[in-house]
Amino acid sequence: MPSVCKESSPLYDIEGYAQVGLVRDVKYVSCGKGRVRVLVVLSNDVVICSECLEQRVVELSKRVIELYRAIKLQR
């Protein structure tokens, strides 16, 4: 998975991409001092990332993203 962000998005946008089935891969990268950045690869191969956020915030978002990724949408 590429680790270079081409675009930055708020965490709720990343969750929205997961909700509509556009997230192909997700990675959580430590920024240090208890902060984490979320990197996702979308279905069109664009890599987007969040800003560095507190670990507890990312843990909740991780549950949301993984929940939506587990649901297979009918297209």
N, CA, C and O of each residue as an XYZ file, in Angstrom:
300
protein
N       0.843     -1.178      0.000
C       0.000      0.000      0.000
C       0.885      1.236      0.000
O       1.787      1.344      0.830
N       0.647      2.168     -0.909
C       1.426      3.412     -0.914
C       1.183      4.194      0.372
O       0.077      4.175      0.912
N       2.197      4.870      0.856
C       2.038      5.635      2.095
C       2.125      7.140      1.856
O       2.214      7.914      2.808
N       2.100      7.554      0.606
C       2.159      8.969      0.267
C       0.754      9.459     -0.034
O       0.083      8.957     -0.937
N       0.323     10.445      0.736
C      -1.023     10.991      0.543
C      -1.054     11.915     -0.661
O      -0.185     12.770     -0.827
N      -2.064     11.733     -1.498
C      -2.276     12.650     -2.606
C      -3.296     13.706     -2.231
O      -3.420     14.738     -2.891
N      -4.020     13.432     -1.165
C      -5.097     14.314     -0.752
C      -5.312     14.138      0.749
O      -5.130     13.044      1.284
N      -5.696     15.207      1.415
C      -6.007     15.143      2.835
C      -7.501     15.359      3.015
O      -8.093     16.215      2.358
N      -8.105     14.590      3.896
C      -9.544     14.684      4.142
C      -9.826     14.585      5.627
O      -9.070     13.950      6.364
N     -10.914     15.210      6.077
C     -11.327     15.020      7.470
C     -11.728     13.563      7.698
O     -12.081     12.849      6.760
N     -11.671     13.148      8.928
C     -11.978     11.768      9.281
C     -13.400     11.380      8.897
O     -13.633     10.252      8.461
N     -14.360     12.301      9.053
C     -15.741     11.966      8.699
C     -15.908     11.748      7.197
O     -16.786     10.988      6.787
N     -15.078     12.403      6.356
C     -15.121     12.134      4.913
C     -14.609     10.723      4.625
O     -15.178     10.010      3.798
N     -13.538     10.324      5.307
C     -12.982      8.987      5.125
C     -14.012      7.932      5.540
O     -14.172      6.918      4.862
N     -14.704      8.174      6.650
C     -15.771      7.267      7.068
C     -16.875      7.218      6.024
O     -17.449      6.157      5.779
N     -17.178      8.347      5.410
C     -18.193      8.396      4.360
C     -17.788      7.590      3.137
O     -18.619      6.907      2.538
N     -16.501      7.665      2.757
C     -16.016      6.847      1.635
C     -16.190      5.365      1.950
O     -16.556      4.577      1.077
N     -15.928      4.990      3.195
C     -16.111      3.589      3.605
C     -17.592      3.217      3.548
O     -17.941      2.112      3.135
N     -18.454      4.134      3.958
C     -19.892      3.863      3.982
C     -20.440      3.560      2.588
O     -21.322      2.714      2.443
N     -19.931      4.234      1.574
C     -20.428      3.997      0.214
C     -19.597      2.972     -0.543
O     -19.783      2.784     -1.745
N     -18.674      2.302      0.162
C     -17.941      1.191     -0.439
C     -16.760      1.583     -1.298
O     -16.351      0.799     -2.155
N     -16.192      2.762     -1.105
C     -15.081      3.213     -1.942
C     -13.698      2.923     -1.364
O     -12.697      3.108     -2.056
N     -13.620      2.473     -0.108
C     -12.321      2.219      0.528
C     -11.864      0.803      0.193
O     -12.526     -0.176      0.538
N     -10.723      0.715     -0.483
C     -10.157     -0.581     -0.850
C      -9.177     -1.093      0.197
O      -9.113     -2.295      0.456
N      -8.411     -0.181      0.802
C      -7.421     -0.579      1.800
C      -7.290      0.542      2.823
O      -7.511      1.710      2.503
N      -6.933      0.189      4.045
C      -6.787      1.183      5.114
C      -5.556      0.856      5.946
O      -5.234     -0.311      6.166
N      -4.879      1.891      6.402
C      -3.665      1.726      7.200
C      -3.670      2.813      8.272
O      -4.101      3.939      8.024
N      -3.190      2.467      9.458
C      -3.125      3.401     10.570
C      -1.657      3.634     10.896
O      -0.938      2.693     11.230
N      -1.209      4.881     10.803
C       0.201      5.220     10.950
C       0.396      6.098     12.186
O      -0.291      7.106     12.351
N       1.316      5.718     13.037
C       1.599      6.487     14.245
C       2.322      7.784     13.887
O       3.253      7.792     13.082
N       1.875      8.872     14.498
C       2.525     10.173     14.327
C       3.377     10.512     15.550
O       4.048     11.543     15.575
N       3.348      9.642     16.562
C       4.074      9.885     17.800
C       3.197     10.581     18.830
O       2.187     11.193     18.484
N       3.583     10.484     20.083
C       2.889     11.126     21.203
C       1.402     10.787     21.263
O       0.579     11.659     21.544
N       1.051      9.522     20.999
C      -0.335      9.080     21.115
C      -1.245      9.574     20.009
O      -2.463      9.623     20.184
N      -0.671      9.940     18.871
C      -1.468     10.441     17.749
C      -1.297      9.500     16.552
O      -0.238      8.904     16.357
N      -2.362      9.384     15.760
C      -2.386      8.435     14.639
C      -2.999      9.116     13.414
O      -3.881      9.966     13.534
N      -2.516      8.727     12.246
C      -3.051      9.204     10.972
C      -3.683      8.018     10.254
O      -3.140      6.914     10.288
N      -4.821      8.235      9.608
C      -5.508      7.197      8.846
C      -5.195      7.407      7.364
O      -5.424      8.494      6.833
N      -4.678      6.383      6.698
C      -4.443      6.421      5.253
C      -5.372      5.409      4.603
O      -5.471      4.270      5.060
N      -6.048      5.817      3.544
C      -6.906      4.889      2.810
C      -6.614      4.970      1.321
O      -6.267      6.025      0.791
N      -6.763      3.833      0.665
C      -6.702      3.773     -0.792
C      -8.132      3.585     -1.263
O      -8.817      2.646     -0.858
N      -8.570      4.491     -2.121
C      -9.922      4.404     -2.657
C      -9.954      3.483     -3.862
O      -8.910      3.084     -4.379
N     -11.142      3.151     -4.299
C     -11.302      2.234     -5.433
C     -10.713      2.798     -6.726
O     -10.444      2.039     -7.657
N     -10.507      4.121     -6.800
C      -9.883      4.719     -7.989
C      -8.375      4.919     -7.801
O      -7.756      5.685     -8.540
N      -7.782      4.232     -6.813
C      -6.347      4.230     -6.502
C      -5.809      5.541     -5.940
O      -4.592      5.716     -5.875
N      -6.659      6.451     -5.538
C      -6.220      7.680     -4.898
C      -5.966      7.392     -3.417
O      -6.786      6.755     -2.756
N      -4.834      7.860     -2.902
C      -4.492      7.684     -1.494
C      -4.829      8.985     -0.774
O      -4.327     10.052     -1.128
N      -5.680      8.883      0.235
C      -6.009     10.052      1.036
C      -5.693      9.765      2.489
O      -5.634      8.606      2.899
N      -5.488     10.814      3.270
C      -5.157     10.623      4.673
C      -5.830     11.675      5.528
O      -6.231     12.737      5.052
N      -5.938     11.350      6.796
C      -6.457     12.295      7.769
C      -5.271     13.048      8.362
O      -4.114     12.729      8.086
N      -5.575     14.039      9.170
C      -4.524     14.674      9.942
C      -4.166     13.755     11.105
O      -4.854     12.760     11.332
N      -3.127     14.060     11.828
C      -2.765     13.273     13.008
C      -3.755     13.580     14.122
O      -3.916     14.730     14.530
N      -4.418     12.532     14.607
C      -5.467     12.674     15.611
C      -5.143     11.831     16.832
O      -4.296     10.938     16.778
N      -5.829     12.123     17.942
C      -5.634     11.346     19.158
C      -6.009      9.887     18.924
O      -6.942      9.590     18.177
N      -5.284      8.990     19.560
C      -5.489      7.556     19.421
C      -6.936      7.153     19.696
O      -7.493      6.338     18.961
N      -7.554      7.708     20.741
C      -8.926      7.336     21.107
C      -9.933      7.718     20.023
O     -10.918      7.009     19.817
N      -9.698      8.821     19.337
C     -10.579      9.249     18.249
C     -10.460      8.294     17.072
O     -11.461      7.903     16.470
N      -9.230      7.924     16.752
C      -8.984      7.021     15.623
C      -9.522      5.628     15.912
O     -10.004      4.955     15.001
N      -9.449      5.181     17.163
C      -9.972      3.853     17.517
C     -11.476      3.770     17.238
O     -11.952      2.759     16.722
N     -12.213      4.806     17.567
C     -13.646      4.823     17.290
C     -13.902      4.846     15.789
O     -14.764      4.122     15.292
N     -13.162      5.671     15.075
C     -13.316      5.752     13.627
C     -12.929      4.436     12.955
O     -13.532      4.045     11.955
N     -11.925      3.755     13.503
C     -11.480      2.463     12.961
C     -12.631      1.459     13.000
O     -12.827      0.696     12.054
N     -13.388      1.464     14.092
C     -14.546      0.571     14.192
C     -15.574      0.884     13.119
O     -16.133     -0.022     12.502
N     -15.821      2.162     12.899
C     -16.796      2.581     11.882
C     -16.327      2.158     10.488
O     -17.098      1.586      9.718
N     -15.075      2.437     10.170
C     -14.527      2.100      8.851
C     -14.567      0.597      8.617
O     -14.983      0.143      7.551
N     -14.139     -0.174      9.604
C     -14.118     -1.635      9.448
C     -15.530     -2.210      9.344
O     -15.752     -3.179      8.618
N     -16.473     -1.626     10.057
C     -17.862     -2.069      9.953
C     -18.372     -1.891      8.526
O     -18.941     -2.815      7.945
N     -18.168     -0.712      7.971
C     -18.632     -0.445      6.607
C     -17.884     -1.272      5.570
O     -18.469     -1.688      4.570
N     -16.602     -1.514      5.799
C     -15.842     -2.326      4.843
C     -16.316     -3.780      4.841
O     -16.195     -4.469      3.828
N     -16.854     -4.248      5.967
C     -17.323     -5.631      6.073
C     -18.653     -5.837      5.352
O     -19.005     -6.966      5.007
N     -19.388     -4.757      5.125
C     -20.684     -4.852      4.450
C     -20.453     -4.819      2.943
O     -19.853     -3.878      2.423
N     -20.919     -5.823      2.261
C     -20.780     -5.880      0.797
C     -22.006     -5.246      0.154
O     -23.127     -5.726      0.321
N     -21.781     -4.172     -0.578
C     -22.879     -3.458     -1.220
C     -23.254     -4.099     -2.553
O     -22.389     -4.577     -3.288
N     -24.532     -4.104     -2.852
C     -25.003     -4.551     -4.169
C     -24.848     -3.393     -5.140
O     -25.312     -2.289     -4.857
N     -24.221     -3.616     -6.248
C     -24.042     -2.535     -7.244
C     -24.831     -2.848     -8.475
O     -24.818     -2.072     -9.431
